[in-house]
């Protein structure tokens, strides 16, 4: 990481105001506990360059190539969450998220990358392996999935405020800053909180560990780019 987190946008890493959860909720607590990781992400040259549009094109394409590979596995893990969900509403939510992961987000990737194939980087494999391993319980799995929603929403909304005519990554900023994605993130956090309330102390501890590890994987994923 280079510099300080204040370079991305006002009120950045320590905030969390983009998606607000009750202070006593499990999700609010683990989000707050990840403040240092979020600050590390904000301080990365990649994120700073993405914010102001100075990121080299080849760096962005390298990131997108890995993200496309990640999303292929992420959609499979979302489908696992749908299969494990305790009710039809949550089952449908995760199924829609799995479809969006493939159809909407990979559409953006293909518009930049074409259909070229790439090998997954070690950071990509480590993250997706962690997600698959978290599927031993519904609570642990949704906890592991939540950072990809929440961190991208947090970045997307804040970085979208930096959009300007001719910004080279405007479509990326528009996607993750979209209110619909913010609403989906809020719903994912609600579902995770419900799972945490139903879980015993041991399961809640595993949920927290899974969330924390996913946040760390997100940082390493951005850092690799």
Beta strands, then each sheet from edge to edge (+ up, - down):
end
